[in-house]
Amino acid sequence: MKYSLKSLILTGIGTILFLTGCGENSVKNQPVVSQKPTSTQEKIDPETKEKTLDLMVSIAPQKYFVEKIGGDRIRVNVMVDPTVEPEIYEPKPQQLSSLEDTEGYITIGLPFENKWLDKFKSINPQMAIIDSTQGIERLEMVDHDHGHEEESHAEETLDPHIWLSPALVKKQAQNIYEELIKLDPSNQKFYQENLAQFLTEIDQLDQEITNNLKDINNRKFIVFHPAWTYFAKDYNLEQIPVEVGGQEPSAAELAQLITTAKNENIKVIFVQPEFKIKSAQTIAQEIKGEVIMINPNDPDWAENLLKVSEVFKTKL
């Protein structure tokens, strides 16, 4: 059968229009694919192309430890602000929500953890609870005989401030390392090398602190909140607390502390930012001394301990 040139052209144009229409309908009927990255994509470090772990710790010094070992393979959030009293902390709603994407919560034995850990776990049952205190023998909180002997025994707690002892931080670092390689075994060598470097840095810090404190005249010091028990034990110091068990001293107890300070020739009262310091100021006025701020929760753990030892060297 013969076709004219005109009919062939018209037929070709019709075919093209039909196919084009089908293509448009095909595109229109396709589902729209979201461009939002998946949670796995969100955890890929853009520089290293490595998957990162999302971790939560209770206090800022722990973040220092974890980052020393985890490097750029981890992201760490801190539950308690360094200027807030961690013993009685109440997590904020947005912090609780952030636990949904957290792969591990690293504890350090603070009282608020005992109260909230079950809640944390209910928010994210898949989240690992990592105890950094394993193998560490904690001491009883200092009892300065404030006249509440029966009450203090009834409310007896173990001192959680283990991060202020370089020797105990080495044990915490080992615990953290062992848990990181469970969560991320493919990077074991990386974590192991970082751990070795961190342990070396701790030994160097310990030596510097020892040198700063070896020749001080008075090895007793008064501190408002008894956070420095482990530090004092490491370096042959004696901590005398103003406040014990969250209680301010009575007038009689305050007088006793003033007498102790005079007898021991103590001229400095150490305080930390989250506590009221009226009692410390009263003692300082009576002994013609001064109040000095030292923060056990400082984010730069190593630099902070070194500075504290330098203050002790100058003031004790």
Stockholm file with secondary structure:
# STOCKHOLM 1.0

chainA/1-316         MKYSLKSLILTGIGTILFLTGCGENSVKNQPVVSQKPTSTQEKIDPETKEKTLDLMVSIAPQKYFVEKIGGDRIRVNVMVDPTVEPEIYEPKPQQLSSLEDTEGYITIGLPFENKWLDKFKSINPQMAIIDSTQGIERLEMVDHDHGHEEESHAEETLDPHIWLSPALVKKQAQNIYEELIKLDPSNQKFYQENLAQFLTEIDQLDQEITNNLKDINNRKFIVFHPAWTYFAKDYNLEQIPVEVGGQEPSAAELAQLITTAKNENIKVIFVQPEFKIKSAQTIAQEIKGEVIMINPNDPDWAENLLKVSEVFKTKL
#=GR chainA/1-316 SS CCCCHHHHHHHHHHHHHHHHHHHHHHHHTSCCCCCSCCHHHHTBCTTTCCBCEEEEESSHHHHHHHHHHHGGGEEEEESSCTTSCGGGCCCCHHHHHHGGGCSEEEECCCHHHHHHHHHHHHHCTTSEEEETTTTCCCCBCCCCCCSCHHHHHHTCCBCCCGGGCHHHHHHHHHHHHHHHHHHCGGGHHHHHHHHHHHHHHHHHHHHHHHHHHTTCSCCEEEESSCCCHHHHHHTTCEEEESCBTTBCCCHHHHHHHHHHHHHTTCCEEEECTTSCCHHHHHHHHHTTCEEEECCTTCSSHHHHHHHHHHHHHHHC
#=GC SS_cons         CCCCHHHHHHHHHHHHHHHHHHHHHHHHTSCCCCCSCCHHHHTBCTTTCCBCEEEEESSHHHHHHHHHHHGGGEEEEESSCTTSCGGGCCCCHHHHHHGGGCSEEEECCCHHHHHHHHHHHHHCTTSEEEETTTTCCCCBCCCCCCSCHHHHHHTCCBCCCGGGCHHHHHHHHHHHHHHHHHHCGGGHHHHHHHHHHHHHHHHHHHHHHHHHHTTCSCCEEEESSCCCHHHHHHTTCEEEESCBTTBCCCHHHHHHHHHHHHHTTCCEEEECTTSCCHHHHHHHHHTTCEEEECCTTCSSHHHHHHHHHHHHHHHC
//
